[in-house]
Amino acid sequence: MLQPTPQDIWQGFHWSFFINVQGLIISLRRFEAQLALGNFPAAETELATATDLMLASGASMELAGSFSHTQYEQSVRPSMTPPQVKSTNFSGLMSWEHAALMQIWKRLRPAFENLPTELKLQHQEFIQAYKSLASAHRAVCEKFGGAESGSIRFDKGYALDTLDKFSQSRLKLIEPSNQAIESCPFHLN
């Protein structure tokens, strides 16, 4: 059996990540519908499914980085820059999945702020799953030089800071009762 290349690992687990995010979007739309109907048991099931998909997304992100920094610099990073891609600042922020997820999180913000008691425990698990995903994403970025060499989109020294700011702004969307909202700079209304 052939060993997968770093490029295969990176690409395969990013595909897995995006499939999980697509499922997350579906579950959150179903959660929103069940919440509007007042069907709290079904809403809880959808939020639990969204939580599982968020955890799976974090695991995919973690596994996407299961090779060395040197391998990343030599084969993976160059595959995400011109001429291999048309954009000079290629990023997952450019995906339709990211845009759709941010739209539904913004729509759900008031619902998350005013959840019925029966959904609050599952909501806390959902928040913890997001924190786990954000942590996994940060760890991969840090492993591959996000602090020293920067990301493809952000300059040296700013990649981790920018990622932390994005994580905080997203957390404020799903946990609005604890903090004031800041919008994602790439998806302003």
C-alpha positions as CSV (number, residue, x, y, z in Angstrom):
1,M,0.0,0.0,0.0
2,L,1.3,3.4,-1.0
3,Q,1.9,6.0,1.7
4,P,-0.2,9.1,1.2
5,T,1.8,12.2,0.3
6,P,1.5,15.4,2.5
7,Q,-0.5,16.9,-0.3
8,D,-2.9,13.9,-0.3
9,I,-3.3,14.2,3.5
10,W,-3.8,18.0,3.4
11,Q,-6.3,17.8,0.6
12,G,-8.2,14.7,1.8
13,F,-8.7,16.0,5.3
14,H,-9.7,19.4,4.0
15,W,-12.3,17.8,1.8
16,S,-13.5,15.9,4.9
17,F,-13.6,19.2,6.8
18,F,-15.8,20.8,4.2
19,I,-18.1,17.8,4.0
20,N,-18.6,18.0,7.8
21,V,-19.2,21.8,7.5
22,Q,-21.8,21.2,4.8
23,G,-23.6,18.7,7.2
24,L,-23.3,21.3,9.9
25,I,-25.0,23.9,7.8
26,I,-27.9,21.4,7.1
27,S,-28.2,20.6,10.8
28,L,-28.3,24.2,11.8
29,R,-30.9,25.0,9.2
30,R,-33.0,22.1,10.5
31,F,-32.3,23.3,14.1
32,E,-33.6,26.8,13.1
33,A,-36.8,25.3,11.6
34,Q,-37.5,23.1,14.6
35,L,-36.9,25.9,17.0
36,A,-39.3,28.2,15.1
37,L,-41.9,25.4,15.3
38,G,-41.4,25.1,19.1
39,N,-40.3,21.5,18.6
40,F,-37.6,21.5,21.2
41,P,-36.8,17.8,21.3
42,A,-36.2,17.8,17.5
43,A,-34.2,21.1,17.8
44,E,-32.1,19.5,20.5
45,T,-31.4,16.5,18.2
46,E,-30.3,18.9,15.4
47,L,-28.1,20.9,17.7
48,A,-26.5,17.7,19.0
49,T,-25.9,16.6,15.4
50,A,-24.4,20.0,14.6
51,T,-22.1,19.6,17.7
52,D,-20.9,16.2,16.5
53,L,-20.2,17.6,13.0
54,M,-18.3,20.5,14.6
55,L,-16.2,18.0,16.5
56,A,-15.6,16.0,13.3
57,S,-14.6,19.1,11.5
58,G,-12.0,19.8,14.2
59,A,-10.7,16.2,14.0
60,S,-10.4,16.7,10.2
61,M,-8.4,19.9,10.7
62,E,-6.1,18.2,13.2
63,L,-5.5,15.3,10.8
64,A,-4.9,17.6,7.9
65,G,-1.7,18.6,9.7
66,S,-0.3,15.1,10.3
67,F,3.0,15.6,8.6
68,S,6.1,17.7,9.1
69,H,6.6,21.5,8.7
70,T,9.3,20.8,6.1
71,Q,6.9,18.7,4.1
72,Y,4.3,21.5,4.3
73,E,6.8,24.1,3.1
74,Q,8.1,21.9,0.3
75,S,5.0,20.5,-1.2
76,V,1.7,21.7,0.4
77,R,2.1,25.5,0.7
78,P,3.3,25.9,-2.9
79,S,0.2,24.1,-4.1
80,M,-1.9,26.9,-2.7
81,T,-0.1,29.8,-4.4
82,P,0.0,31.0,-8.0
83,P,0.3,29.5,-10.6
84,Q,-1.4,26.5,-8.9
85,V,-4.3,28.7,-7.8
86,K,-5.5,31.9,-9.4
87,S,-5.7,33.9,-6.1
88,T,-2.7,35.5,-4.5
89,N,-4.4,35.2,-1.0
90,F,-6.0,31.8,-1.2
91,S,-8.0,30.9,1.9
92,G,-10.9,28.8,3.2
93,L,-12.6,32.2,3.8
94,M,-13.3,32.2,0.1
95,S,-15.4,29.0,0.2
96,W,-19.2,29.1,-0.1
97,E,-19.3,26.9,3.0
98,H,-17.7,29.6,5.1
99,A,-20.1,32.2,3.8
100,A,-23.2,30.0,4.3
101,L,-22.1,29.1,7.8
102,M,-21.5,32.7,8.8
103,Q,-24.9,33.6,7.4
104,I,-26.8,31.0,9.4
105,W,-24.7,31.8,12.6
106,K,-25.7,35.5,12.2
107,R,-29.3,34.5,11.7
108,L,-29.2,32.2,14.8
109,R,-27.5,34.7,17.0
110,P,-30.8,36.0,18.5
111,A,-32.0,32.4,19.0
112,F,-28.8,31.4,20.7
113,E,-29.2,34.4,23.0
114,N,-32.7,33.5,24.0
115,L,-32.7,29.7,24.0
116,P,-35.3,27.8,26.0
117,T,-33.9,26.1,29.1
118,E,-34.2,22.7,27.6
119,L,-31.7,23.6,24.9
120,K,-29.1,25.4,27.0
121,L,-27.0,22.3,28.0
122,Q,-26.7,21.2,24.3
123,H,-25.9,24.7,23.3
124,Q,-23.0,24.7,25.8
125,E,-21.7,21.5,24.2
126,F,-22.0,23.1,20.8
127,I,-19.9,26.1,22.0
128,Q,-17.3,23.7,23.4
129,A,-17.2,21.9,20.1
130,Y,-16.6,25.2,18.3
131,K,-13.8,26.0,20.7
132,S,-12.2,22.6,20.0
133,L,-12.4,23.2,16.3
134,A,-10.9,26.7,16.6
135,S,-8.1,25.2,18.8
136,A,-7.4,22.5,16.2
137,H,-7.3,25.1,13.4
138,R,-4.9,27.3,15.4
139,A,-2.6,24.4,16.2
140,V,-2.3,23.5,12.5
141,C,-1.6,27.1,11.6
142,E,1.0,27.4,14.4
143,K,2.6,24.1,13.4
144,F,3.1,25.2,9.9
145,G,4.7,28.5,10.8
146,G,1.7,30.9,11.1
147,A,3.6,32.9,13.6
148,E,7.0,33.0,11.8
149,S,6.2,32.8,8.1
150,G,2.5,33.9,8.1
151,S,-0.3,32.3,6.2
152,I,-0.9,32.6,2.5
153,R,-3.5,35.3,3.1
154,F,-1.9,37.2,6.0
155,D,1.6,38.5,6.5
156,K,4.2,37.2,8.9
157,G,3.3,37.8,12.6
158,Y,-0.4,38.4,11.8
159,A,-1.7,35.0,10.9
160,L,-2.2,33.7,14.4
161,D,-3.5,37.0,15.7
162,T,-5.9,37.3,12.8
163,L,-7.1,33.7,13.3
164,D,-7.6,34.4,17.1
165,K,-9.7,37.5,16.2
166,F,-11.8,35.5,13.7
167,S,-12.3,32.8,16.3
168,Q,-13.5,35.3,18.9
169,S,-15.9,37.0,16.4
170,R,-17.4,33.7,15.5
171,L,-17.7,32.7,19.1
172,K,-19.6,35.9,19.7
173,L,-22.1,34.8,17.1
174,I,-22.9,31.5,18.8
175,E,-22.5,32.6,22.4
176,P,-24.0,36.1,22.2
177,S,-25.2,36.3,25.8
178,N,-21.6,36.6,27.0
179,Q,-20.2,39.2,24.7
180,A,-20.9,42.0,22.2
181,I,-20.9,41.2,18.5
182,E,-18.1,42.0,16.1
183,S,-18.6,41.1,12.4
184,C,-16.2,39.1,10.3
185,P,-14.4,41.6,8.2
186,F,-14.9,39.4,5.1
187,H,-18.7,39.1,5.4
188,L,-20.0,42.5,6.4
189,N,-23.7,43.1,5.8
